Amino acid sequence: MAGRPRSVEDAVILRAAVEVIGRVGPSGLTLAAVAGEVGLVAATLVQRFGSKRGLLLALAERSAIDTGPFYERVRERHRAPLKALRAVVVESMAPMDSPKSFANHLAFLCLDLTDPELHLRALAVHNAHQHGLRGLLDDAVATGELRADTDTTRLARSVRAMTAGAGLVWALDREGSLTQRLQDELDVLVAPHTNPARDEHPKEHS
């Protein structure tokens, strides 16, 4: 006989964990807090993930799995690769849209850097982003938005570094919105590589 269907899927629980981390950081994260977000009891999360650490490992694994499809969905929405690139940069940082939530997610990253198991999963997420960014930049070269001699591997690394750095500087100076800061810095980074022979980016789908 088939087991009873789960009332709340793991993906929903893990998204709730991201919300809780944004509010209280990894040190304040509890199974009870995450369970309360989705209408469950802590014992249910213990059954599924074993512990808070198990939940964090599952969240890191899910992030690596979801990164590729995330790029695919964004690319489908935008005809112009550089428009997709801008959307990816902004949407990937959406959970960190306040200095407090940025600080709390940064604390989670510090766990990734010091815990060997979390580090392996964080590295997988990073590599998936590198692959996705490189794909968008390759598309931009192919469509003529970027110059043919653009080193897309190196530029992808720079986009990743800019994204993290711009977020940190914004959290410090708190000028404007994170979205605008990311867009402005990305424009500065990409501008030297744009194709001067191309007057405008392709129009977006209506």
Disulfide bonds with the S-S distance in Angstrom:
none
